[in-house]
Amino acid sequence: MTEIILEVSRWAIPLVLFFIPLYGYLRGVPVYETFVAGAEDGFKVAIKIIPFLVGMLVAIAIFRASGAMDLLARSLNPLLRLIGVPGEVLPLAIMRPLSGGGALGIAAELISNYGPDSFIGRLASVMQGSTDTTFYVLTVYFGSVGVRRYRYALALGLLADISSLVAAIVICRLMFA
């Protein structure tokens, strides 16, 4: 069964990349022209989101450089220890809703320091894969299309992040502890 899954995963992306243009061609879609038009639109969107992206990255850099993230992590560490969560993963839990790149760096550091098969390494991996960059989505994507009132999106995004983090902790406790 493992060999079948490996073979399917090896061919999945090439088949999709072959099938979609073929399907479009068979349906009469000018595939190349449509691709070029989409690439042009993508470039315009990329240019439009740059100011929002720069603003978000500066805010994250200030948050980390000021020591606010470390202060928040240290203040919440005793509470986490009471419920059996290693405090080492708290910076990852804080950074994940802010920045995918920053969270990936923290996760890589945790895995490097504690090992990929340690509880902390596994928990960091599950946390990295189960949450989203809520503030990044709100600032970059919502900002680029002009959405100004996103109060409920923020609340629901953070609720989803917290739920995902709790689920990651519970699942890792059940599977790996």
C-alpha positions in Angstrom: 0.0 0.0 0.0 2.9 2.4 0.8 4.4 1.8 -2.6 1.1 2.7 -4.3 0.8 5.9 -2.3 4.4 6.8 -3.1 3.8 6.2 -6.8 0.5 8.2 -6.9 2.2 11.1 -5.0 5.1 11.0 -7.5 2.8 11.4 -10.5 0.0 13.5 -9.1 1.4 16.9 -9.8 2.8 16.1 -13.3 -0.6 14.6 -14.2 -2.5 17.6 -13.0 -0.2 19.9 -14.9 -0.7 17.9 -18.0 -4.4 17.3 -17.6 -5.6 20.8 -17.0 -4.1 22.4 -20.2 -5.2 19.3 -22.2 -8.8 19.6 -20.8 -8.8 23.3 -21.6 -7.5 22.7 -25.1 -10.2 20.0 -25.7 -12.9 22.5 -24.5 -11.6 25.1 -27.0 -9.9 27.4 -24.5 -6.9 29.2 -25.9 -4.6 27.7 -23.2 -1.5 29.7 -23.8 -3.2 33.0 -24.2 -5.3 32.4 -21.1 -2.1 31.5 -19.2 -0.4 34.7 -20.3 -3.4 36.8 -19.3 -3.5 35.1 -15.9 0.2 35.7 -15.4 -0.3 39.4 -16.3 -3.1 39.7 -13.8 -1.0 37.9 -11.2 1.8 40.4 -11.7 -0.7 43.3 -11.2 -1.9 41.8 -8.0 1.7 41.3 -6.8 2.4 45.0 -7.4 -0.8 46.0 -5.6 -0.1 44.0 -2.4 3.6 45.1 -2.0 2.7 48.1 0.3 0.5 45.9 2.6 3.2 43.2 2.7 6.0 45.7 3.6 3.8 47.1 6.4 3.1 43.7 7.8 6.7 42.6 7.7 7.8 45.8 9.4 5.2 45.3 12.1 6.4 41.8 12.7 10.0 42.8 12.8 9.2 45.5 15.4 7.2 43.0 17.5 10.2 40.5 17.5 13.0 43.1 17.9 11.3 44.9 20.7 11.3 41.8 22.8 7.5 41.8 23.1 7.2 38.3 21.7 9.8 37.0 24.2 8.0 38.8 27.1 4.6 37.4 26.1 6.1 33.9 25.8 7.8 34.1 29.2 4.6 35.4 30.8 2.5 32.6 29.4 5.0 29.8 30.0 3.9 28.9 33.6 0.3 28.5 32.5 1.3 26.2 29.6 3.5 24.1 31.9 0.4 23.5 34.1 -1.5 22.0 31.2 1.5 20.0 30.0 2.5 22.1 26.9 6.2 22.7 26.4 6.8 26.4 26.6 9.4 26.1 23.8 6.6 26.0 21.2 4.9 29.2 22.5 6.9 31.5 20.2 5.7 29.4 17.2 2.1 29.6 18.4 2.5 33.4 18.7 4.3 33.9 15.3 2.1 31.5 13.2 -0.9 33.9 12.9 1.5 36.7 12.0 4.0 35.3 9.5 4.4 32.0 7.7 8.1 32.7 7.1 8.8 33.7 10.7 6.9 30.7 12.0 8.8 28.4 9.6 12.0 29.8 10.9 11.0 29.1 14.5 9.7 25.6 13.7 13.0 24.8 11.9 14.9 26.1 15.0 12.8 23.9 17.3 13.3 20.9 15.1 17.0 21.5 14.9 17.4 22.0 18.6 15.1 19.2 19.9 15.1 16.8 16.9 12.3 15.9 14.5 11.2 12.9 16.5 11.0 14.7 19.8 7.6 15.7 21.2 8.6 19.4 20.6 9.6 18.7 17.1 6.5 16.8 16.3 4.3 19.3 18.0 6.0 22.2 16.1 5.4 20.3 12.8 1.8 19.7 13.5 1.3 23.3 14.6 3.0 24.6 11.5 0.8 22.6 9.2 -2.5 23.1 11.0 -2.8 26.9 11.4 -2.9 29.8 9.1 -1.3 33.2 8.9 -4.4 35.2 9.9 -2.9 38.6 10.2 -1.0 38.2 6.9 -4.2 37.2 5.1 -6.1 40.1 6.5 -3.5 42.8 5.8 -2.2 41.6 2.4 -5.2 39.9 0.8 -8.0 41.9 2.3 -6.0 45.1 1.9 -5.2 44.5 -1.8 -8.9 44.1 -2.7 -10.0 47.0 -0.5 -11.8 45.2 2.3 -11.8 47.6 5.2 -14.2 46.1 7.7 -12.9 42.7 8.7 -13.7 42.5 12.4 -15.5 39.2 12.1 -12.9 37.8 9.8 -10.2 38.6 12.4 -12.2 37.1 15.3 -13.0 33.9 13.3 -9.5 33.6 12.0 -8.0 33.9 15.5 -10.6 31.4 16.8 -9.6 29.0 14.1 -5.9 29.5 14.9 -6.5 28.8 18.6 -8.7 25.8 17.8 -6.0 24.4 15.5 -3.3 24.9 18.1 -5.4 23.2 20.8 -6.2 20.3 18.4 -2.5 20.0 17.5 -1.6 19.8 21.2 -4.3 17.2 21.9 -3.5 15.1 18.9 0.3 15.2 19.6 -0.4 14.3 23.2 -2.5 11.3 22.2 -0.2 10.2 19.4 3.3 10.9 20.6 3.4 11.4 24.4 
